[in-house]
Amino acid sequence: MLLLASGVYMYLIIFLTLALAPAVALMAYVYHLDPIDKEPGRLLGMLILMGVIAGLVSGLLEQLGMNLLGLFSNLDPNSVEYTITTDFLVVGVVEEGMKYALMAKVTWSNKAFNCRFDGVVYAVFTSLGFAAMENIMYGMSYGTDVLFSRAIMAIPAHMGFAVLFGLFYGEAKLLSVKGNSAGCGACIGIGYVLSVSLHGLYDSAAMIQTDSSFAIFVCVVLLLYIICFVVVHIAASHDVQFAA
């Protein structure tokens, strides 16, 4: 019995390490890139929690969205058109919307939000909280093998979507501080549309599984890596503080 309990314990440790380590590593990477004023740990912990909540709520909303799509459209659930529609207009819209709505709720008026790059940090921590929770669910459903592929594709993908939105979120806050409400709203809208579009493209290219969609998928993954490891460095090096 003791040997069995020890084996279960070791499996749990390995499982949680595989599921959580990629997200934690990327959070640490972005945190250390923050060049001006590191964000408080309590706020970052709250953002991770918001990401987990976003993941749980998104699952329910996505199911509702797919049910509504089935009722009000003539699309065949096995068709390419249905896959693309659900990936963009259900999964992308819901997941990115939930992540950023909950993120904004705890960050927009927070006094720690005083630099443009903070928007990237907040978006990444929220999105990777979402991805970590999703990783645990996938691992429980499909086994640990799926966690290896997710570590090099799905987890960086969630970060890439977040960086894209976070760049515009930080700029929106800067414009808001300067009194430019129209520019602020435009940045929020553009950032959201771009992140939803990239999310939908990633998911649909992965799901369709044709030669052309595989080529698109490879290009999207390369773009996401550029966003995660090149664009984010450029953004950090050009950070701007809202008020001296």
C-alpha positions, 0 to 999 in steps of 0.5 A, spaced: 500 500 500 505 504 501 509 503 495 502 504 491 501 511 494 508 513 493 507 511 486 501 515 485 505 521 489 510 521 484 506 520 478 502 526 480 508 530 481 511 529 474 504 530 471 503 537 475 510 539 473 509 537 465 502 541 466 505 547 469 512 548 468 512 551 461 507 556 463 511 558 469 517 558 465 514 563 460 511 567 466 518 568 469 521 570 463 516 576 461 516 578 469 524 579 468 523 583 462 519 588 465 524 594 465 522 599 469 517 597 475 516 590 477 509 588 478 507 586 485 506 579 486 499 579 489 497 582 483 500 577 479 497 571 483 490 575 482 491 575 474 493 567 474 487 566 478 483 570 473 486 566 467 483 560 471 476 562 472 476 565 465 478 558 462 472 555 466 467 560 464 469 559 457 468 552 457 461 553 458 460 559 454 463 555 448 458 550 449 453 555 449 456 558 443 456 552 439 449 550 441 447 556 438 451 556 432 448 549 430 441 552 431 441 558 427 446 556 422 446 551 416 453 549 417 455 541 417 458 540 424 463 536 420 465 541 415 471 546 414 466 552 414 464 549 421 471 548 424 473 555 421 467 559 424 467 556 431 474 557 432 474 564 430 467 566 432 466 562 438 473 559 441 477 565 439 472 570 441 470 567 448 476 565 450 480 572 448 474 576 451 474 572 458 481 573 459 481 580 457 475 582 461 477 579 467 484 582 466 482 589 465 477 588 472 483 587 476 488 592 473 485 598 469 485 602 475 490 599 479 496 604 481 501 599 479 499 599 472 504 605 471 508 603 465 506 601 457 509 594 458 505 592 464 499 591 459 504 585 456 505 582 463 498 583 465 495 579 459 501 574 459 500 572 466 492 572 465 493 568 459 498 563 462 494 562 468 488 560 463 493 555 459 496 552 465 489 550 467 487 548 460 493 543 460 491 540 466 484 538 463 488 536 457 493 532 461 487 528 465 483 527 459 488 525 454 494 523 458 501 526 459 503 525 452 499 531 450 503 535 454 509 535 451 506 538 444 502 543 448 509 545 451 512 547 445 506 549 441 499 551 445 503 554 451 507 559 447 501 560 442 497 563 448 502 567 450 503 570 443 495 572 443 496 575 450 503 579 448 499 582 442 493 584 446 498 586 451 501 591 447 495 595 445 492 594 452 498 598 455 498 603 449 490 604 451 492 605 458 497 610 456 493 614 451 487 614 457 492 617 462 493 623 456 486 624 456 485 621 449 479 616 450 478 615 442 485 612 441 484 608 448 478 605 445 481 604 438 487 600 441 483 596 446 478 594 440 484 593 435 488 589 440 482 584 441 481 583 434 488 581 432 488 576 438 482 573 436 484 573 429 491 569 431 487 565 435 482 563 430 487 562 425 492 557 430 486 553 432 483 552 425 489 551 421 491 545 427 484 542 426 483 542 419 489 538 417 490 538 410 497 540 406 495 547 406 492 548 413 499 545 415 503 550 412 499 555 415 499 552 422 507 552 421 507 559 419 503 561 425 507 557 430 513 561 427 510 568 428 507 566 435 515 565 437 517 571 434 512 575 438 514 571 444 521 572 443 523 578 439 517 582 439 516 582 447 524 584 447 523 590 443 517 592 447 520 591 453 526 595 451 521 601 449 517 601 455 514 608 457 512 610 464 505 614 464 508 619 469 514 621 472 
